Amino acid sequence: MNLPIPFSTAPTDAVEQARFNMIEQQIRTWNVYDGQTLDVLGRVRRENFVPLAYRALAFMDIEIPLRGKAETAALLGEYMLSPKVEARLFQDMLLQPGETVLEIGAGSGFMAALLAQVARHVVTLEIDSALATMARENLHRAGVLNAEVRVADGSQLTASAGSFDAIVLSGSVASVPQELLSLLNDGGRLVAIVGDEPMMRATMVRRTGDRFETRQPWDTAAARLLNFPDSPRFQF
């Protein structure tokens, strides 16, 4: 378990009020009720993982571009998920102290910072080297020591990547990647946003021995993670 070290100036009352409003008005009302999840969201300073140009939007119920213009970021999938989606994914992982976690899509490093508050070790992969550098620097400044950022293509992982108690995809895929399921330890969980626009399903897969149990409890949508297979197009 790792406690973050705030690296901004001392938060103002307005900042803490905005954080409180985000948790109470956006996140709780989206069926995020787990005490551990709410505690972590209250401690990790989301604003310090948002690019400076968008810092004023840190607590709003929107996706935040990681660089460039919003339109370009949306097309490339280079944005932070909205706070309520991040919170729901985190809650659904059922993370336990001492576990190891793999994240696909590091982005700004915010999800990895959340995961690192509970997990023993977090490996977060980012296909874009510039974004990987951003995530690494944000985590370092926040004092998060148990999250490792790697430049890698999550769609190309093999058994040599190791095994994990939990895997989260911070972006969408057309179907659950079977190669990632093979990296789960017994009792491990994979959480992803699966399907096609306009509506996708949050998908949780739990491994028990050689069996995989799947649930899809809520709907959302997110940009595609790069290089994962897309849905086959229907042909007449």
N, C-alpha and C positions, 0 to 999 in steps of 0.2 A: 504493500500500500504506500502511495506517495502523496504527500501534501504539497500543493502548488505554492510557489512563492510569488505573490503579485509583483509585476514589474512595471506597472503604470504608477503614476502619482497616486497619493491616497484618494480612494474613491470618494466622490462627493455624495451628499445626501440624495441628489437627483439621480445619480448613477445607481445607487442602491435601491431607490424607489423604482427605477425602470427595471432592474433585475427582479425585484419582488413582483412587479406587475406582470412581467413575462412569465414567471413561474405560476402565479395564481390565476391569471386571466387567459393565458394561452395553453400552458402545459398541463395544469391540473384539469382543465376543462376538456382535455383530449384524452381522458382516461389514464393519465399518468399519476399514480397514487402511491407508488412504492417509496417508502421513506428513504432508502439508500439512494435512489435515483434523484429525488428532490434535494437531498443533502449535497450530493455531488454537484448538481447544477447550481446550487447556491454558493458553492465554494470556488469553482473554477471560473475565472474571469473571462467570460466569452468575448468581451470587448477587446481583449488583448490578442485575440486570434483573428480579428477582423482587420482587413487592410485599412490603412489610415483614411483613405478616401471615402470609405463606407462606415467609419467608426460610429457615426451618429445613428446608423441603422442596426446596430448590434443586437438590440433586444426586440426588433420588430418581427412580425410574423411573415417573413419573406425569405427567399433564397438570396444570399449575398455573393456578388461576384468576387472571385479571388484575385482577378487582375483584369485590366481593360474595361471595355464597356459591357453593360449588362447583356445586351443582345448577343455579343460575341461569346461571353462567358456561358450563356445558356446553351448556345449551339455546341460548344466544346465540353459542356458539363463541368466547367471550372467554377463552381460556386459551393458555398456552404449550404447544406440543407437547412430548412427552417427549424427554429428551436424545438417546436413540438414534435417534428418528425425525428430529429436527433434524440430527443428525450424518450420517445416511444420505442425506438430501436434499442436504446440503451437498456430500458426497463425489460424489454422482451428477451434480452440475452441471459437474464437470471444469473448475472455474474457473481461469483463467490471469491472471497479472499484467497490468494495463493494460486489462482488459475493463470494460465497463459492464453493470450489472445492474439489473433491475427486480424488486422483490418486491411481491406482492399480499398485504396483511395484515400490517401492521407489528407489531401487538401491543405488546409491551414494548420492541421495538427490538433484541432479542437476535440474531435471525437477521441483521439488517442489520449489526450489529457484527461478526459472524463474516465476512460477505461483504466488509466493508470492509477486512479484513486483507489481502485479496488483490486485489480489484478496484480499478480506478482511481476509479470513481464508482458509488454505489449510490443508486437512487431507490426508496423504500419507501412504498407507499400504504396509508392507513388510513381506512376509511369513517367511523369514530367519532372525533369531534374530541377527546374527552377522552383516548382511548387514544393518539391522535396526539401529544398534548401529553406524555403519559407517555413515549412512545418518544423524542421529541425531547429531553426533559430527560435521560433515561438516557444517550443517545448523547453529549450535550454534556458531562455529568459524566465520562463515560468517555474524553473526549478524542478521540472519533471525528469527524473533520472532513470525511470524504469520503462521508458518508451523509446524504441529504436526505429528510426526512419530509414527505409531502404529504397533506392531507386530500382524498381522492378515492375514487370508486367504481370499483374495478378492472374491474367488468363493463361499464363504459361507455367504455372507452378507444378512441380512434381513432388514425389514423396521426399526428395532431398530437402525440401523446405522445412521439414520437421512435422510435429503434430501439436495440436492445440485443443484447449478445452472449449474455446469459443471462437467463432469467425464471424465478422460483420462486414458487409459490403456497403460502403458509403456512396451508393449510386445504384442504378438499376441494371438488371440483366433480363434477357428474354426468358430464360429458364434457369433452374438451380444448377450451378456448375457441379457435375458429378465428381470432377477431379478434386474439388475443394472438400467435398464430403469425405473423401478418403483420408483427409488430413485431420479429421476430428478424432479425438480420444473417445474411449467408451464413456458415454454420458455427456459428450460434447454437443454444443448447439451451434447451428449456423443461422444467421439472421440476414435476410436480403429483401430488397424490393424487386418483385418479379412480375413480368408481363409486358404489355404494350400500352402505349397511350391510346385513349385518354385516361384510362384507369388501370392501375397496377395493384398488386396485392402484397402486403407485408407478409413474408413467408418465413416461418420458423421450422427448422428441421432438427430433430434430436436423434442422436445415435445411441442405440442400446445394442451392444454386441454387433451383429451384422444387420440389424434392423434399423430402419430410418422412419421415424414418425413425423409427419408434416402437418402443420396448422397454418391457416391464412386468415387471421382474425380481423384485419382492417385494410382499408383501401387508401392509396395515395398515388403519387407519381413522382418520378425523378429522372434526371438525365442518365443516359447510358454510360456505364463504365466502358472504357475503350477496349476493343479487341475481343470482347466476349461474343460468342455467336449470337446473331440476331434471329428473330423468328423467321421461319421460311415463309416466303410470299406465296399466296394461293395463286395457282395457275389454272386457267380453263383448259 
